[in-house]
């Protein structure tokens, strides 16, 4: 995979750092992109992500730039304007669109996510389809067929697990009943309602104008 450059959407959780580690281990050149969820998360999440980036650099020997994009405003707009059950799939949809634009503007060839099939509501097959419609670059999901114990075992070997399990506030935007079978047509209508492209552009600019 020499000369393959990828943007990894990385949270402070267990899965996405493992995905980043695996792709870097295969020889891909990785840029980390974190979507800053504050005020729907707390400052501990940013500290975890920065520590994780530093660890991954040491573990892989790569420079691995970390870009941090403002996302809390996006979450608030969706929460106040859309069907509450679609919060998580629209959140993922926005993140993918931001990652695509960051990839294009930084010369990367694809996006990496830590999705594992069916692990949470946004990772059902139908939701994955709805979230990724109309993307123009590949989305790689190296953990898609692994269960949580498999992923945790890799994280422990890679040294990312102990950082991932440090406490942080859960996402305050998650609805009580997130949809598991999103309708792609309804997703498009909701996108138009919230002016998704303007939201994406603001987040992209916040990411590429500063790295850590």
Secondary structure, 3 states (H helix, E strand, C coil): CCCCEEEEECCCCCHHHHHHHHHHHCCCEEEEEEEECCCCCCHHHHHHHHHHHHHHHHHHCCCCCEEEEECHHHHHHHHHHCCHHHHHHHHHHHHHHHHHHHHHHHCCCEEECCCCCCCCHHHCHHHHHHHHCCCCCEEECCCCCCCHHHHHHHHHHHCCHHHHCCCCCCCCCCCCCCCCCCCHHHHHHHHHHHCHHHHHHHHHHHHHCCEC
